[in-house]
Amino acid sequence: MTTEIATLNSGNFAEMAQAMGMGADMNKGPAKSSTLPRLRIWNQPTMGQVEVKGKLKNMEVVPAGMYRLQMPDESFIYAESVDIRVFVQRFMYKRYNSEEKSYVKTLMSEDLNGDLKDNTGGFNCGKPAGYIEDFKSLPDATKDLIKQIKRVRVLLGEVKLNNAVDSEGNEVNVDVCPFIWEIDNRDAFKTMGEPFTQLGRQKRLPVQHWIKCGSEEHSLPTGASFFLPTQSLDQTNTIELSEDDQTTFSNFIEWIGNYNQYIVNTYNDSAGKKVSDEDALLVDEFIGVDDDEE
């Protein structure tokens, strides 16, 4: 594990690019609850009560396909488009456990090239290590498990919400604020990696530019629809780094460190429990053998 650095230096591209998690995209060919506001695209319309001719009626107050920022107090802010300035990028795996209604998550890493500890005492949320040459030959249970596991591009930075509204559709003024965005859709994962590939070729850091993000509707065979992000890298303006940026960057690095320590702790607790359960089973087997012999 490399030692994290927490000093912004636009003059040292290679060092900063690694710290900000750009390596996975630069290497491509040409071709516990968070206190950070959580950004995502919300695929369902938000309903609310609107007074019509003196009567309250349930109506759509925020359409589907809006960006939604979930604040630490559990309130929501919506916007048709957002501008993001990414300070740090990381990668992880996650899987939704439908039985326990919770997520299995791994450590956040600079890439997905190695095995990552998860919060159940395993690795990669159950995904087998290494490259799988023949997926079809795997047992059905293993194939089903792998299909549930998502690779995640995690972006941490600052966001500007354009024409923001609250959950009732009322306009709100929102300052630039920090965010975390876990991008687990396969197409969105690729789309939001393109600015980093582009910046890497130009030896520029993501924190020096805003990325303008919208959403685009896609149809499903069932007739339903979902939304994916669109992105446009603003290269017309280069942001000069400030002391405040240094503090913000350090805070994000610290947040990732705390998150990873939490995963390591839960990994150790869960792995220890598994060992204890296995030891107990082994003891039971020995006791059973002794009883049979007697």
C-alpha positions as CSV (number, residue, x, y, z in Angstrom):
1,M,0.0,0.0,0.0
2,T,1.5,3.3,-1.0
3,T,1.8,6.1,1.5
4,E,-0.9,8.7,1.0
5,I,0.3,12.3,0.2
6,A,-1.8,15.2,1.1
7,T,0.0,18.2,-0.5
8,L,-1.3,19.7,-3.7
9,N,1.4,20.5,-6.2
10,S,0.3,21.2,-9.8
11,G,4.0,21.3,-10.8
12,N,4.5,17.6,-10.1
13,F,2.0,15.9,-12.3
14,A,3.1,12.3,-11.9
15,E,3.0,12.4,-8.1
16,M,-0.3,14.2,-7.9
17,A,-1.9,12.1,-10.7
18,Q,-1.2,9.0,-8.7
19,A,-2.5,10.5,-5.4
20,M,-5.7,11.7,-7.1
21,G,-6.4,8.2,-8.6
22,M,-5.9,9.0,-12.3
23,G,-3.6,6.0,-13.0
24,A,-6.3,3.5,-14.0
25,D,-7.6,5.9,-16.8
26,M,-4.2,7.2,-17.8
27,N,-3.0,3.7,-18.6
28,K,-5.7,3.1,-21.2
29,G,-4.8,3.2,-24.8
30,P,-5.9,6.0,-27.1
31,A,-8.8,4.3,-27.9
32,K,-20.2,3.5,8.4
33,S,-22.5,6.3,7.2
34,S,-20.8,9.2,5.4
35,T,-20.8,12.8,6.5
36,L,-20.2,13.8,2.9
37,P,-23.2,14.8,0.8
38,R,-23.9,11.9,-1.6
39,L,-24.4,12.7,-5.3
40,R,-26.3,10.5,-7.8
41,I,-28.8,10.6,-10.6
42,W,-32.3,9.9,-9.4
43,N,-34.3,7.8,-11.8
44,Q,-37.7,8.2,-10.3
45,P,-39.9,11.4,-10.2
46,T,-40.4,13.0,-6.8
47,M,-44.0,13.3,-5.8
48,G,-45.5,16.0,-3.6
49,Q,-48.8,17.6,-2.7
50,V,-49.7,20.6,-4.8
51,E,-52.8,22.8,-4.2
52,V,-55.1,22.9,-7.2
53,K,-58.3,24.9,-7.0
54,G,-58.2,24.7,-3.2
55,K,-57.5,21.0,-3.1
56,L,-54.3,19.2,-2.4
57,K,-53.3,16.7,-5.1
58,N,-50.3,14.3,-5.4
59,M,-48.3,15.5,-8.4
60,E,-44.8,15.2,-9.8
61,V,-42.8,18.1,-8.3
62,V,-39.3,16.9,-9.4
63,P,-39.0,15.0,-12.6
64,A,-36.9,11.8,-13.1
65,G,-33.4,12.1,-14.3
66,M,-32.4,14.9,-12.0
67,Y,-29.1,14.9,-10.0
68,R,-29.8,14.4,-6.3
69,L,-27.6,15.5,-3.5
70,Q,-28.3,13.8,-0.2
71,M,-27.2,16.0,2.6
72,P,-25.9,14.7,6.0
73,D,-29.2,15.7,7.6
74,E,-31.0,13.4,5.1
75,S,-32.6,16.2,3.1
76,F,-32.3,16.3,-0.7
77,I,-31.4,18.9,-3.3
78,Y,-32.1,18.3,-7.0
79,A,-30.7,19.9,-10.1
80,E,-31.0,19.2,-13.9
81,S,-27.2,19.6,-14.2
82,V,-24.2,19.9,-12.0
83,D,-20.6,21.1,-12.3
84,I,-18.1,19.0,-10.4
85,R,-14.5,19.6,-9.5
86,V,-12.8,16.3,-8.6
87,F,-10.1,16.3,-6.0
88,V,-9.7,12.6,-5.6
89,Q,-10.7,9.4,-7.5
90,R,-10.7,5.9,-6.1
91,F,-12.1,2.5,-7.0
92,M,-13.9,-0.2,-5.1
93,Y,-16.3,-3.2,-5.4
94,K,-19.7,-3.3,-3.9
95,R,-22.7,-5.7,-3.8
96,Y,-26.1,-5.4,-2.4
97,N,-27.0,-8.2,0.1
98,S,-30.7,-8.6,-0.3
99,E,-31.0,-10.9,2.6
100,E,-29.5,-8.5,5.1
101,K,-30.6,-5.4,3.1
102,S,-27.2,-3.9,3.3
103,Y,-24.1,-3.4,1.1
104,V,-21.0,-5.4,1.0
105,K,-18.1,-3.0,0.2
106,T,-14.4,-3.2,-0.2
107,L,-11.5,-0.9,0.5
108,M,-11.1,2.1,-1.8
109,S,-8.0,1.8,-3.9
110,E,-6.2,3.6,-6.6
111,D,-7.1,0.8,-9.0
112,L,-8.8,-2.6,-9.2
113,N,-5.7,-4.6,-10.0
114,G,-5.4,-6.4,-6.7
115,D,-7.6,-8.1,-4.2
116,L,-9.5,-5.8,-1.9
117,K,-10.6,-6.6,1.6
118,D,-14.3,-6.2,2.2
119,N,-16.5,-5.7,5.3
120,T,-17.6,-9.4,5.5
121,G,-14.1,-10.8,6.1
122,G,-13.6,-11.7,2.5
123,F,-12.2,-10.1,-0.7
124,N,-13.7,-8.3,-3.6
125,C,-17.3,-8.9,-2.3
126,G,-16.9,-12.6,-3.1
127,K,-15.5,-12.2,-6.6
128,P,-12.9,-14.9,-7.3
129,A,-9.3,-13.6,-7.5
130,G,-7.6,-13.2,-10.8
131,Y,-8.8,-13.3,-14.4
132,I,-11.7,-15.7,-15.1
133,E,-10.9,-17.4,-18.4
134,D,-14.1,-19.4,-18.8
135,F,-17.0,-17.7,-17.0
136,K,-19.6,-20.3,-18.4
137,S,-17.7,-23.2,-16.6
138,L,-18.3,-21.7,-13.2
139,P,-21.1,-23.0,-10.9
140,D,-24.4,-21.2,-11.4
141,A,-24.2,-19.8,-7.8
142,T,-20.8,-18.3,-8.5
143,K,-21.9,-16.8,-11.7
144,D,-25.0,-15.2,-10.1
145,L,-22.8,-13.8,-7.3
146,I,-20.3,-12.3,-9.8
147,K,-23.1,-10.6,-11.7
148,Q,-24.2,-8.9,-8.5
149,I,-20.8,-7.4,-7.8
150,K,-20.3,-3.9,-9.3
151,R,-17.0,-2.1,-9.8
152,V,-17.3,1.4,-8.6
153,R,-15.6,4.7,-9.6
154,V,-15.7,6.9,-6.6
155,L,-15.3,10.6,-7.1
156,L,-14.8,13.1,-4.2
157,G,-14.8,16.8,-4.8
158,E,-16.8,20.0,-5.0
159,V,-20.2,20.3,-6.8
160,K,-22.2,23.3,-8.1
161,L,-25.9,22.5,-8.5
162,N,-27.5,24.5,-11.4
163,N,-31.1,25.7,-10.8
164,A,-31.4,23.7,-7.6
165,V,-34.7,22.8,-6.1
166,D,-35.8,21.0,-2.9
167,S,-37.9,17.9,-2.5
168,E,-41.0,20.1,-3.0
169,G,-39.8,21.7,-6.2
170,N,-39.0,25.0,-4.6
171,E,-36.0,26.9,-5.8
172,V,-33.1,27.0,-3.3
173,N,-29.7,28.7,-3.3
174,V,-26.8,26.3,-2.7
175,D,-23.2,27.1,-2.3
176,V,-20.4,25.0,-3.7
177,C,-20.2,22.0,-1.4
178,P,-18.2,18.8,-1.0
179,F,-19.6,15.5,-2.4
180,I,-18.9,11.8,-2.9
181,W,-20.3,10.0,-6.0
182,E,-20.2,6.2,-6.2
183,I,-20.6,5.4,-9.9
184,D,-21.5,1.8,-10.3
185,N,-23.4,1.6,-13.6
186,R,-21.1,0.1,-16.3
187,D,-21.8,2.7,-18.9
188,A,-21.6,5.6,-16.5
189,F,-18.3,4.2,-15.1
190,K,-16.8,4.5,-18.6
191,T,-18.4,7.9,-19.4
192,M,-17.1,9.5,-16.2
193,G,-13.6,8.1,-16.7
194,E,-13.2,9.9,-20.0
195,P,-12.3,13.3,-18.5
196,F,-9.5,11.7,-16.5
197,T,-8.1,9.9,-19.6
198,Q,-8.2,13.2,-21.4
199,L,-6.5,15.2,-18.6
200,G,-3.9,12.5,-18.2
201,R,-2.8,12.8,-21.8
202,Q,-2.5,16.5,-21.3
203,K,-0.7,16.1,-18.0
204,R,-3.3,18.2,-16.2
205,L,-5.0,17.5,-12.8
206,P,-8.7,17.1,-12.4
207,V,-8.8,19.6,-9.6
208,Q,-7.8,22.3,-12.1
209,H,-11.0,22.0,-14.1
210,W,-14.7,21.8,-13.8
211,I,-16.6,19.0,-15.4
212,K,-20.1,19.9,-16.6
213,C,-22.6,17.0,-16.1
214,G,-26.1,16.4,-17.4
215,S,-28.2,13.3,-17.8
216,E,-29.6,11.4,-20.8
217,E,-32.6,9.1,-20.8
218,H,-32.4,5.5,-22.0
219,S,-35.2,3.1,-22.6
220,L,-35.6,-0.5,-21.3
221,P,-37.3,-3.3,-23.2
222,T,-40.0,-3.2,-20.6
223,G,-40.9,0.3,-21.6
224,A,-39.4,1.8,-18.5
225,S,-36.5,4.2,-18.7
226,F,-33.3,5.2,-16.8
227,F,-30.8,8.0,-16.9
228,L,-27.1,8.0,-17.4
229,P,-24.7,10.9,-16.9
230,T,-23.2,13.0,-19.7
231,Q,-20.0,15.0,-19.2
232,S,-18.1,17.9,-20.8
233,L,-14.7,18.8,-19.6
234,D,-14.2,22.6,-19.3
235,Q,-10.7,23.3,-20.6
236,T,-11.3,27.0,-21.3
237,N,-10.5,27.9,-17.7
238,T,-7.7,26.6,-15.5
239,I,-8.2,26.9,-11.8
240,E,-5.2,28.2,-9.7
241,L,-4.8,26.1,-6.6
242,S,-5.3,27.9,-3.3
243,E,-4.6,27.2,0.4
244,D,-8.3,26.3,0.8
245,D,-7.9,23.7,-1.9
246,Q,-5.0,22.2,0.0
247,T,-7.2,21.9,3.1
248,T,-10.0,20.4,1.1
249,F,-7.7,17.9,-0.5
250,S,-6.2,16.9,2.8
251,N,-9.7,16.4,4.2
252,F,-10.7,14.0,1.4
253,I,-7.5,12.0,1.8
254,E,-8.2,11.8,5.6
255,W,-11.8,10.7,4.9
256,I,-10.7,7.9,2.6
257,G,-8.2,6.8,5.2
258,N,-10.9,6.7,7.9
259,Y,-13.2,4.8,5.5
260,N,-10.5,2.2,4.7
261,Q,-9.7,1.8,8.4
262,Y,-13.3,1.1,9.0
263,I,-13.4,-1.6,6.3
264,V,-10.1,-3.1,7.7
265,N,-11.7,-3.3,11.2
266,T,-14.9,-4.9,10.0
267,Y,-12.8,-7.3,7.8
268,N,-10.8,-8.3,10.8
269,D,-13.9,-8.7,13.0
270,S,-15.7,-10.8,10.4
271,A,-12.6,-12.9,9.5
272,G,-12.0,-13.6,13.2
273,K,-15.6,-14.7,13.6
274,K,-15.4,-17.0,10.6
275,V,-12.2,-18.6,12.1
276,S,-13.9,-18.9,15.5
277,D,-16.9,-20.6,13.9
278,E,-14.7,-23.0,12.0
279,D,-12.7,-23.8,15.1
280,A,-16.0,-24.4,17.0
281,L,-17.2,-26.7,14.3
282,L,-13.9,-28.6,14.3
283,V,-14.1,-29.0,18.1
284,D,-17.7,-30.4,17.7
285,E,-16.4,-32.9,15.1
286,F,-13.7,-34.1,17.5
287,I,-16.1,-34.3,20.3
288,G,-18.5,-36.3,18.1
289,V,-15.7,-38.7,17.2
290,D,-14.8,-39.3,20.8
291,D,-18.4,-39.9,21.7
292,D,-18.7,-42.4,18.9
293,E,-15.6,-44.3,20.1
294,E,-16.9,-44.4,23.7
